[in-house]
Amino acid sequence: MKVENIIKIENLLVQRGDVTVLNISELTVERGKIFALIGPNGAGKSTTILTMAGLLKPWQGQLYFQDMLINSHVDRMMLRRNAAVVFQEPLLLSCSVHENIALGLKFRKGKKDEIKKRVGESLDYFGIAQLEKRSAKSLSGGEARRVSLARAFALKPQLILLDEPFNSLDPPTREAVIDDLQRILKETKITAVMALHDREETLRLAQDVAFMDSGKIVQSGTTAKIFNQPADEFIANFVGTESVLEGTVKNNANGLMEISINSKVIEAVGNSSAGQKVFCCVRPENVTVSKDTQGKISARNVFEAKVQKIVRQGFFYKLVLDCGFSLTAYITQPSCEDLQLEEGASIITSFKATAVHVMRREK
C-alpha cells in the first residue's frame, strides 16, 4: 500500500538575521500518524512547527502539503485553512469559552448553526461543556489548555500542530489531557505533529519521531527505533538509555559478538568486527535483578553486582549497579522490598544479548 505523506520538507533553511535556525534536508509526516519532534531546548522544534503551519516563511527549500508545493502567499493561506496550531500558552481572549472555541470558525465565515454544532462537539470531546459560558479569564491552567485544544479541533483540520501541549500542567491534569488527546486523535484520524520534551509523552503518543539538535534532524524513524536503536551517544542519553558503555569487540561469531568492557565481557547481537571500538547501550527496563541464579536465568549476560545507589522515581526505583562497569536497572517497589535491597547489597543482574544496542565509536 502506498504511503501518503501529508507534510514533506526538502532542503529547508530558516534564518533569523545571519543565524541559520533550521537546516532540514528531508522530513516527511505520514497522514493519520502522530509524529513527535524531540530534542534539547533550542533544537528548533518550535520553529519547525511554525514553518509547517505556514506561519514562518523559509529562506530556502521546499515545503509540501499533500504533495502541493507551498510557494506563494495563496499557497500558505490554503495550508493555514487546513491546519491548526496549539501553542505552548493557551492564548485565550477575555470572552466566554464558547466565543474562544468559535473564533477560528468565525474567521472562516462559518454559518451560525454549523459553528454552534462544532463548538458543542469540541466541548464534549474535551469534557468541558459545563464551562461554555464561563469567562476564559476565570479558568484554571488545565481548563484553559483544554479550551485551546477544543478551539483547534473545532476547525476539523487535516493537520494539527502542537507545541509542547502539556507544558506546565500538574500530573493529574497532564494525564487526563494526554488521555483525551490520544482518544480524540484516534477517533478523528487527524494527523498530529507535536513538539515534546518528555520521554513518557513521546513513548505514549507518537508512532514516528524525529530527533532534532541545533536546527537539524539527527535521526528519524519509528518511536521504537529511536528509543531502542539511537544513532549516537547523545540521543541514547536523551531518550533514557541510562547505561552507555564503552567497549571493544573481541570477536564476532555469526552475528553474536563478545565485547570487552573494562575487565568484563558482554555478549550482543550485531555485525561489528573484532577490534572495533563501540558503545553498548542497555535500557534500564531491559535489566533484571535477583538474589541468586538458581538456574532460572536464560539471558546470556549475567553478572554479580553491588548496589551503589537506590533512587526512588515515582512508583519505581532506579538501581545504580557496579558489575565491573556501571549499569542501571528499574525495579518496582514491591520487588525492591521482596529482594530486601539496600545500598551495598550483593545481587545478580542480567540482560539479553538482543537487549544491547551496539553503536560504532569513532574515537
N, C-alpha and C positions, 0 to 999 in steps of 0.2 A: 504494500500500500504506500502510495506517495505521501511523503511528509509535507505538510503545508505550513509554511512559515508565515507568521503574522508580522514579524519585525525582522529586518535584516540590515546589518550595518557593515559597510566595507570601507577600509582606509579612511576612517573618520578622525579628523583633527578638530579640537575645540581649543581656542586660545583666549586668554584674558590678558590683554596687553601683549607683552612679549613672552608670556609664560604659556606653555602648552599644558593644559589641564586634562585633556583626553587625547589618547592616541590609540585607537582601537582598529586593528587590521581587519578583524571579522568577528561578528557576533550574530547569532540567529536565535529567535524565540519561536517555538512551535505553537500553533494555535491550540487552545484548550489547556495548555500547561500552566503550572505555577513555577515561575523562574525566579531564582534569588540571585541578587548581586551581593557578594560578601567581600570583606577585606577590611584593613585597618582604617581608622579615621583619616580623611583626606585622600582616600584612594581614588575618588572620582565617581562614587556610586550615585550621589545626588545629581551630579552634572549629567550622568548618563540617563537618569530618569527624566530630567528636563529636556534633554535632546530627543529622547524617544517620544516625548509628548508634543514635540514641535514648538516648545516654548523657548528653546535656545537654538539659534541657527549655527550649524557647524561652519568652521572656517574652510574646511576641505573635506571631501569624501562623500559617500552616498548613504542615505537612509531610505530604506524601502518599507512601505506599509502595504501588506497584502500584494507584494510584487510590484507595487507602483512607486516609482522614484519620487521622493518628496523634494522638489526642486524649486518651487516658487511659493509666493505668498498664498495663492489659491490652494496649492497642494497642502501647505501647512494648516490652513483653515479646515480642509477636509479631514486631516489627521486629528485635529483638535475636536472635531464633531464626533469622531468615532472613538475617542479615548477620554478617560477621566483620570484625574490626578488627586491623590490624597497625600497632603504634605505632613511633615513631622508635627506641626502645630495645627489644630483644627481650623483656625481662621474663620470663625463664625461671625456673622453680622449681629448687631444688637437688635434682633427682632425675634419672632417666635421660631420654635423648632420647625414648624410647618413651612414657614417662609424661607428658612435656610435650606431645607431639603428641596423646595420648589425652585430655588434660584436659577440653577442651570437650565431647568426645563423652560422657565420664562424667557431666559436669554435666547433659547432656541425656538421661541414663538410657539410653544406647545399650546394645545387647546385646553380650556379650563377643566373640562371633565377628565381629559387624559392626565393632566397634571395632578388632579385630586387622586386619581386611581394609582398613579405611580408613587406618589408620596405615601399613600396608605400602604402600598406593598412594601416599600422600603422601611417604614416604621415597624411593620410586622416582622420583616426579615431580621431586624436587629433588636426586637423585643422592647421597643421604646414608644409604643402607641400612646402610653399614658403621659408622655412628655410633649405631645404635639402642640399644645397651646402654651407651653412654658416658654419664658424668655431664655434665649440661648446663654445670656449672661449669668443665669442662675444655675447652670448645670455644673455637675462635678466633672473632673477630668475624664473619667471613663464614659460618662454620658455624652460629653462633647465629642469624644473620639467616635462613638457610635453614630452620632448625628453626621459627622463629616463623612463617615463611610456610607451612611444611608444616602447622603446627597450625591455621592459618586455613583452608587448603584441605581439610583432613580433614573439616571440617564440611559441605563441599559447599554453601556458601552461595549464595543468589541474587545477593547483593551483597557485594563485598569492598572495604573502605575502607583505604587505605594512606597513612600519614602519613610522607612522606619516607623511603620504604623502603630507599633506597640510601645514606642518610646515613652518613658516616664509614667507608665501605668503600674499601679500596685499589683502584686502577684495574683490575687483572686480575680481582679478585673482583667488583667492580661490574659489569664487562662480562658475566661469567658469570651472575650473578644476574639481570641485565636480560634476557639471552637466555632463561634458563629461565622467567622470569615471563611474558615475551611469548609463548613457545611454549605454556605451560600455559593462559593466558587464551584463546588461540586454540582450543586443543583443547576446553576445558571450556565456552567461551562464557559464562563468568561475567562479569557487569557489574562494572567496577572504577572506583572514584574514587580518584585519587591526588593528594595534596598534594606538589608538586615545586618545586624551586628551580633546577634545572639545565635550560638550554635544550636541550641534546642529548638528555637523557632525555625531555623533552616531545615533541620532534620525532620521536623514535624510537618512542615508545609510544602517544601519545594521538591519538585521532581527533577529539575535541572538547576545547575549552579554555575556561575562564573565568578572566579576569584580575581579581584582587582587589587592592584598596587601601583601607586604613582601614575594613575590615569590609564593603565594598560590592563588588558586581560592576560593574566599569567597562566591560568588553567581554567578550562570549562569542560563540562560533561554532566553526567547524571550525579545526583547527590551522593549516591553510594560510591561512585568513583572518586569524587573529590575528597570524601571523608576517609575512605579506605585505601586509596592509592594517590596520595598527594604528590605533586610533581617535585617539590623541594622541601627542605627542612623548615623554611619559614611558614609555608602553607600547612605542613604537618603540625607544627606547634599551634597555629591559629585555629585549626579545626579540632583540636583537643587530643592529638596523639601525644600523650604525656611522655612516652618513652621513645626518644630518638637516639639511637645508639650508633657510635662509630665503630666500624669493624673492617676486617679484610677477609675476602673469600679464600678459604683454604683449598677447597676442591668443589667440583660440581659433577655429580653422578646422575646423568639423565634428568636434569632439572631439579634435583634435590641438593641444595648447597650446604656446606658446612662453613660457618662464618666465625672467625676468631674475634672475640670481644674481650679485651683485657686478657685474663687468663682462662676465660671460659669459651665454650663453643656452642653456638646455637644452630639449629637446622631451619632452613627456609626454602620455599619453592621459588625458582627463578632461573634466569639464564646468564647470570654474571659468571665470568671466568675466573679461574684461580689467580690470585694476586690483585684482583680488583678491589679498590677501596670503596666501601659502601656505607650508607646509612641504613639501619634496620629500624623500622617503625612498628611499634606494637601498641595498639589501642588498649586502654585500661580495662574496658569491658570484655576484652578477649583473654584476660589473665585470670586464672583461678588460683585459689589458695586452699590449703588443707593442713591438718596436723601431721599426717603421715600418708604414704602412698598406698599401702595395703594392696598393691597390685591392681588398683582400680583406675589409674590414670593412663589414658591412651595417647595423650599428647606426646610428641617427640621431644619437646623441650621441658625438662623437669629439673628444678634446682632447689637446693637448700637455701633458705634466705633468712635474714634478720629483719624484723620490723623496725625501720628507722623512725617513722612518723605516722601517726594516725590523725587525719583531719576530717572533721565532720563537714559534709557538704549536703545540706538539705536532708533528704531521707536516706542517704547512704554515706559510707565512709570512704575516704581516699587513703590507701595504704602506700607509703613510700618504702620500698624494699631494697635491701642490699643483697644481691645474688652474686657478688663479684663484679657486678655492674648494677646501676640503678634502674629499678623497674617500678612502675606504678600500676596499682590494681584498684578497682572499685569493688566494694562489698556492701551488702545490705546490713542494716543494724542488727536484725536477728542473727545473721551469720556471724557477724563480729562478736556478738555475745556468746553464741554457741561455741565458737572456737576459743573464747576467752583470750582474745588478742589484746596485747598491750605493747607499748614500745619496748624493744629489746627482746621480744619473744622470737623463738625459732619456729619457722613454718616451712612447708613445701609449697612452691609456686610452679605453675605450669602454663604453657600455651602451645597451640598447634603450629606446625610449620607453615600451614596455609594462612595463619593469622599474622605472619610477618610480611610487611611490605618493604621491599628492598629497593633503595634508590642509589644510583651511582654517585660517588663522592669525588668531586673534581680535585680537591686539594688534600 
